[in-house]
């Protein structure tokens, strides 16, 4: 595996004050924790090979949706060492 592309994600397109906790948890489960699972699945291989890259693609402009890039960036950065 040379490249891991993190491109899947969902958005919650409603005002924060009317969005349920369940919807926000689902968003983070999908957008942040799924990235962590994929990085964990491949990072040991990349480290053993001393090669590889992760690519993170983002889209969206809604406050709740765009709240996810920092946790995702932190996960990827931590895996990179």
N, C-alpha and C positions, 0 to 999 in steps of 0.2 A: 504494500500500500504506500503510494507516494504522496497522495493528497487526500485529505478529508474535507469535504465541502459541507458546511452547515448552512442549509438553505431552506429548511422546512420551518414553518411557523404559522401561527394564527394570530388574529387580532380581535380585540374586543372593542367594538365601535359604539360605545355609549359613555355618557359622562361618568366620571369616577364615583360621584355621590349616589348614582342610581345603579351602579354595577354591583352584582352580588359577590360575596366572598368566594362562592363556588366558581363563578366565572373567572375571577382573577386567579384563583388557585389552578384552574384548568389551563389558563394561559401560561403560567409559569411552569407547570408540569410539562407542557408541550414545548415551550420556547426556550427554557433554560435547562431543565433537568434532562430533556432528551439530548441536548448538546453534550451535557456532562456524561451521559451514558455512552454516546458515540466516541467521545474523546477517550474515556476510560477503556473502551473496547480496542482502540487502535494505538494508544500512546506507547504501550510497552514494545510493540513491534517497531514503531518509528524510533524509539530510543535505542533498541538493539541494533538497528540498521544505521543509527546516527544520521538519519535522513528523514525527510517528510515535511509536510506543511499542512496547516489548517487554514481554511478560507471561510470567513464568516460573511454572509450576505444579509443585508438588512433592507427592509422596506417599511413604509408606513409613516404616518404623521400624527396618529392619535396618541394622547398622553399615556394611556395604559399600555398600548402596544410598544411604544418607544421606550418604556421604562425597562425593557428587558436587555438591551445591548450591554450594559455594564456588567451584570452578572455573567453573561455569556462571554464577554471579553476577559473577565477575571478567570473563568474556568479555563479558557484556552491559554491564557498567559501562564497560569499556574502549571498546566501540563507541559508547557514548553520549557519550564525551568527558568 
